[in-house]
Amino acid sequence: MKTEPRASWVRIVIACMLGAPALAHDAQPTGAEVVKVVSAQKLPNVPGQSLTAVTVDVPPGDVSSPHHHAGFVFVYVLVGPVESKLNDEPSKRYATGESWVEPPGTLHASMSNPSKTETARILAVFVAPDGAELTRMAQ
């Protein structure tokens, strides 16, 4: 069975980051992805920048569509494995406790949960301009 790329968790991250009132708390789309905003605050020592942290539960077999993030992103795998492909580099598998950084301008070509049975969970921490759209689909 071939898994088709899905971008629903990416769209939820976008909605959460834009402060959609209906998604100000945990969001649970029909695809069973769950995004939770852990923290969102302006950085007082870095004017014009905010830090936003979210957890994303990635269902078994889920594959994201290509997208970009504003600012810097630090990703830590809370429960894995997950596979991530940045720019045109080969996809890399990350286990629980491993992490990666996405500098500004990075194409996040895909992120997937290779497990057929277990949900993966990541923590994504964004440092980006205040009010920025933190995730947008690639064109």
N, C-alpha and C positions, 0 to 999 in steps of 0.2 A: 504494500500500500504506500503510495507516494503522498507525502504531506505537502500541501500547498502553503505558500507563505501567507501569514495572517498578520495584520497590522493593528488588531484591535487593542492590544495592550499599549502600543505606541500612541494610539488616539486617546486612550484614557490618561496616559501621562500628560499629553498635551492639554487635555481638559482640566486635569488637576492643577497643572502649572498656571493655567490661565485664570484659575480661581472660579470656575463655574460653580455657582451656588449649590446646584444639585449634586456636585461631586466634591464638595468640601470635606466630606468624610469618606470612608472606604467606598470604593466603586467596584462593582462586580458585573461585568458585561456577560452576554450570553455565551461567549467563548470560554468562560470560567477563569479568565485572567483576573488577578486582583492587584490593584495598585493602592498603596496607602501612603499619604503624605505624613512623614515622620516629623519634619521640621521645615519651617519656611520663615526666614528672617533676613532683614537687611543687615549688612556687615558694617557696624559703626566705624571701624577703623579702615574701611575701604569704601569711600563714598561712591555711590552709584552702583554698587554690586550687592547681590544677595546670595545667600546660601540656601539651597533647597535640597532636602533629602527625602527620597521615596523608597519604599520597598515594592518590588514587583514579583508576584508569584507567577511563574511561567509553567503552564500545564505541560504534561508529557507530549512530546512531538511538536510543540508550538515553534514556529519560525517567524521572525519579524521581517517586515519589508525594509528596504534601505531607507535610512533616515539620517538627519543631522541633529546635533545638539548645540545650543548656544553656550558659549563660555567653555570652561573646563569641566570635565566629568570624571569622577573617581567611582569605579564600580567594584564592589566587594561581593563575592559569592557567599551567601549565608548558607544555602543548601544547594548542592550541585549534583552533577556537573552541568555547566552551560558551555556552549560554543559561541564564540564571537569572532566576527570577521570585520576588520577595520581597513578602510581604503582598499587597495588591491593586494594586500598581504594575505597569506594563507589563513584560513580559519584556525583558531586556537581553542583547545578545550581547557576550561578552568574548573578545578575541583573546589569543594568547600574550603574556605579560608584563603583562596587566591584572589587576586585583584588585577585590574588594568586601569589605565588612564586614557581618556580621549581628549587630546588637545583641541582647541578651537579649529574649526574647518575640517575636522575628520569626518569622513563618510563612514557611518556605522552600517556597513553593507548587509549584515545580518546578525542576529543573535537567536540561538535556538536552545531548546532543551532536548538533548538526544535520548533521554530516558523514555521508554514506552510505558512506564508505570508510575514514576514518582514526579511530583511537582518540584521544580527548582525555585529558589528565591534569591534575588539579588537586592543589594542596597546600592542605590545610585545617588551620589552627592554632586550637585551642580553648583558651581560658582559662576554666575552670569550677571549681565546687566539687569538692574531692577526692571521688572515688568517684561522681560524678554520672553518670547515664545521658546521654551526650552527644548522642545522636540518638534521637528517638522519633517514631513515625508520628503525624500529625495525626488528630484524631477528627472 
